[in-house]
Amino acid sequence: MPQPSLASAPLTHETAAAAALVERFLVASMVPDPETAATFMAADVAITFTGGRKFTHPRDATAFNARRYKWVKKKMERTDVAPGDGETVVYNTGTLYGEWPDGTPFEGNRYVDRFVVRGGKIVKMDVWNDSAERLLTQRGIEA
């Protein structure tokens, strides 16, 4: 797993714990095991995927991904943390690899996941990646 980093200050126990929590969540999500992934999230978590798709539980995101990919995993390259007032913001970046529904393999699909961690739980998750653009290009449509 990538080493958490903070550009201007050393990691504190709180920021290191938030980064580790996010990485454990991501590992569970890739299994996929949405029920275990949910244990890292607050009951009222707000999840927003690329395109403004809103979810309230990891099982919703898993179901969405099952329609978009035959399978998908993350190559986690970097985790950055920023402490706030009572919360920590964690960014995890890297690339996606896997297979499209037709079995065509892909890799190098960039992603950025942004998490807000409060009280030891993920309360907000925002996801961005290049999948839509890659699917359009694959079909000969300008993105």
N, C-alpha and C positions, 0 to 999 in steps of 0.2 A: 504494500500500500504506500501511497505517497506520504511524505513527511509534511505535517502541517507547517505552515509558515505564516509569519506576520512581519510585514516589511519594516515597521519602525519600532517594534517593541518585542521583548521576549514573551514566549507563551506563558500564560499563567495556568494554574490548575483549571480554572473555569474555561478558558479558551481551548486548552488541550482536551478537556473532557467533552466539550461541544464538538470539536473536530472528530474525535474518536466515535462519538455517538452517531454522527452523520455517516461516517465510513461504515460502521456496523449496519446502519439502516440500508445503505447502498448495497452492501454485500447480500443482505437478506432479500432485497428487491430483485437482485439479479438471479436468484436461485430459480424461479421466483417463489418467494414465500411471503405473500402479502400479510398473513396473520402475524408472523414474527416481525416483519417490518413495521406493522402498526404499533407494536409495543414500544417503539422509539418515538412515537408521535402522540401529541395531545389529542384528546377525544374530539376536540373541535378544530382540528388542523385544517388549514386552507391550502389546497394543492392546485397549482395552475400550471398546465402544460403549454407548450408552444401552440400558438393559435388561440389562446385564451380559454382553452378547455379546462373546466373547473371540476375537481374531484374532492371528496371528503374522506376517502379511505384509500390506502394503497391497493386494495383489491380492484378499485375502479381504474386506477392507472395500469395495473397488470392486465385487465380486460382490454383496455384501449391498445396497449402494446401488443397483445395477442392478435389483434386485427391488423396492426401495421407491420409486424415482423413475424417471421417463422420462429426466430429466436434472436435475442439481442443481449449483449453484455457491454460493460464499460471498461475501458482501459483508463483507470484513474491516474491522472498525471500530476495533479496538484490540488492541495487543499489549503485555502487561505482563510484566516479567521480575523474578525474585527470585533473587539469587545464594545459593548454599548452599555447603556444605563439599564441594568437588570436583564439584558439579553445579549446574545452573541450571534453575529451574522457569520455564516460559514459558506464559502464558495468552493465547490468541487468542480474541476474542469478536466477535460480529457477528450477521448474519442470513443465512439461507439463502433462495435463490429458485430457481425452476425449474418443472418440471411433474411432477404425479403420473403414475402409469402410464397413466391414462385420458386424459392430455393436458390436464387442468385445470391452469392456471398457479397458482403460489403465490408469495408473497414475505413477508418480515417474520418468518420462522420463526427465533426466537432460537437461538443455539448458544454453547457454551463448550467450547473444546478446551484441555486441560491437557497439557503435555509436560514430561518430564524429559530434559535434555540432559547427557550426560556424555562427556568425551573427544571432543567434536565430532560426536557422533551422538545421535539420539533413542533413548532406551532404554525410555521408557514414554509412552503416549499414552492419555488418557481423553477421551471424547467425550460431550457431553450436548446435546440439542436438543429442540424442541417437536414433532417430526414425529408421534410416536405420538398425542399429545393432539389434534393437528390432524386426523389421520386418523379418530380416534374421533368428534370433533365433526362432521366431514364426513358420517359415517354416522349421525348423530343419537344417538350414545351419549355419555353424560356422562363426561367424563374425570376 
